[in-house]
Amino acid sequence: MEIVTYIISAIVGFFGIMFVVGAQGSIIRVIVGIVLLAAAGVLIYLTRVRPKHEEHTIIQKIDLSGDVNLEQLKCRSCNGALSNNDLEVKAGAIFVHCPYCGTSYQIEEAPKW
């Protein structure tokens, strides 16, 4: 987006210079040229002063209640061992991508009743 703003300000500045240089005694052209040059300067100033967008990392922690036994997570297609790097949380659901067979699926929790 910054590049587009710089290009627009360069075009506006170019036309400002053309109006001032080609005024030939016309005060209106000089005024329009100065206004265009000022507009180009303001565009450049606002682009440089504007705060940059920062990327935010969201960490989701899961609090488990009750007694939880840790089990080895295995791929349901190839039975390969999966690590926490193979898990991804999207829209509140846990997805698995197996590095061995390339299968991707959502983990569905079985009812406990």
N, C-alpha and C positions, 0 to 999 in steps of 0.2 A: 504494500500500500504506500510505503514511503517513496518508492521509485516513481509511482504514478503521480504523486504530489509534486515531486521534483520536476518531472517532465512537464506537468501543467504549469508550474511556476516559471519554467524556462520559456515556454511558449508565450505566456502572458508577459514576461519580461522582454522577450524579443519584440512583441508588438508594441510595448511601451517605448522601447528604444526607437523603433521605426516611426512612431508618431512624433517623438521629440525631434528626431533627425529630419523628418520630412515635413516639419511644421510650415516652413516657408512664410514665416511671419504671422501665421494664424494662431492666436492665443488659445483657442479652443483645442487645437491639436496638441499643444504643449501641455495643457491641463489634463487631457485624456491620457497622454503619454506618462505624465507624472503619477496619475492615479493608477495606471496599469503597472508601473514599476513599483509603486508602494504595495499594491496587491500581491505582486510576486514576492516581495520581501516579507510580507506578513505570512504568506503561505510557507515559505522556507523557515521562518522563525517558529511558527506553530508546529511544524513537522519536527523540528529539532527539540523543542521544549516538551512535547507530548510524552507522557510517561510510557515506558515500554510495557507490553503485556508480559506477565510472569506466568510460567506454567506451574500448576499446583499438582502435587501428587496426593492422591487420596489413599489412605491406608485403612483397610477394613479389618477390624479385629473381632473375633467371634468368641463370646463368653459361653462356655458350655456348663450347663448345670448338671448336678448329680455325678454319679460315678461313670467315668468314661475310660474305656479300655482302648489303647492305641493298637491299631491293626495296620498291617502292611497293605497299602492300596495297590491293587493290580488291575491292569487293563482287562476289560471284559471280552475283548476280541482275541488278544494274543497271550493274555495272562502274564504280560511283562510287568516288572516292578516300576511303579511310578513314584516320583518325588514331588515335593511341593512346587518345584519349578514348572511342572507339567499341569498345574491347576491354575485356573483363571476365573475370577468372579466378574460376571457381566449381568447387570440389571438384577442383582440379588441372587442369581443362580450360579452354581459352581459348574464349570465346564472343564473337561479333561481333554488334553491333546497328547496322545501316546507317541513318544519319540521312536518307538520301535516299528510299529505298523502304520502310523500316521492317522489312526482313527481319532475322531473327535466326537464327544458326546457329553450330554449333561448328566450330572450325578443326581439321581432321584432317591430321596430317602424313603425307605419302606416304613409303613406305619408300625408303631410299636405295640399295637393291641392285638 
